[in-house]
Amino acid sequence: MIFGKKRKKGTPQSYRPVMDANEVIELFSRLTLHQQAALCRLISRNLALDMGDDDVLMGYDFDWNVVGAMIVATPAEEDVTLEPQSPIDPPAA
């Protein structure tokens, strides 16, 4: 209830019919390039790229960015591990 009014519940997503290919293509064509790049980031979690020679790259190993009018996937930089530092500097001797 919001401000004394009862809100009507919609149909849960799991009970709605699945979109067919034409609906997905139409939806994708209406997205901006930045929205499409964000969708690529989501889809890339389930993506494995076989580069041959037993080299398999996962989609989340890439940074997905918009460059000009293209979506460009570049290998992500390695995670930098920071060495822990003391919150208090030792006194100078």
C-alpha positions in Angstrom: 0.0 0.0 0.0 1.2 3.4 -0.9 -0.5 6.4 0.7 -3.6 4.2 1.5 -4.0 2.9 -2.1 -3.6 -0.7 -2.9 -1.2 -1.2 -5.8 -2.1 -3.8 -8.4 0.5 -6.5 -8.8 1.6 -7.3 -12.4 2.4 -10.7 -13.8 5.7 -12.0 -12.5 8.5 -12.1 -15.2 8.7 -15.9 -15.0 5.1 -16.2 -16.1 5.3 -13.9 -19.0 5.8 -15.4 -22.5 9.4 -15.5 -23.7 10.3 -13.0 -26.4 10.8 -14.5 -29.9 13.8 -13.6 -32.1 12.0 -10.8 -33.9 11.2 -9.0 -30.7 14.8 -9.3 -29.4 16.2 -8.0 -32.7 13.7 -5.1 -32.6 14.6 -4.3 -29.0 18.3 -4.4 -29.7 18.0 -2.1 -32.8 16.3 0.5 -30.6 19.1 0.6 -28.0 21.8 3.2 -28.0 25.4 2.1 -28.6 26.2 2.6 -24.9 23.2 0.4 -23.9 24.4 -2.2 -26.4 27.9 -2.2 -24.9 26.3 -2.7 -21.5 24.4 -5.6 -22.8 27.6 -7.0 -24.3 29.2 -6.8 -20.8 26.3 -8.8 -19.4 26.3 -11.4 -22.2 30.1 -11.7 -22.0 29.8 -13.4 -18.6 28.6 -16.5 -20.5 31.1 -16.2 -23.3 34.2 -18.2 -23.9 36.5 -17.4 -26.8 38.7 -20.3 -28.1 41.8 -18.7 -29.5 43.5 -22.0 -30.4 46.6 -23.6 -28.9 44.6 -24.4 -25.7 44.1 -20.7 -25.1 40.5 -19.9 -24.0 39.6 -16.3 -23.0 36.5 -15.6 -21.0 34.3 -12.6 -22.0 34.7 -11.1 -18.5 38.5 -10.8 -19.3 37.6 -7.9 -21.6 36.7 -4.3 -21.2 33.7 -3.4 -23.4 33.8 0.3 -24.5 32.3 2.5 -27.2 34.9 4.0 -29.6 33.4 6.1 -32.3 30.5 4.1 -33.8 31.9 0.7 -32.7 31.8 -1.4 -29.6 35.4 -2.5 -28.9 36.5 -5.3 -26.6 40.0 -4.9 -25.2 41.8 -7.2 -22.8 41.2 -6.0 -19.3 44.3 -4.9 -17.4 45.5 -7.3 -14.7 44.1 -6.5 -11.2 46.6 -4.5 -9.3 47.1 -5.7 -5.7 48.0 -3.0 -3.3 50.4 -3.7 -0.4 48.8 -2.9 2.9 50.1 0.2 4.5 50.0 1.3 8.1 47.4 4.0 8.8 50.0 5.8 10.9 53.4 6.6 9.5 56.3 5.6 11.8 58.0 8.6 13.4 61.1 9.9 11.6 64.3 9.0 13.5 
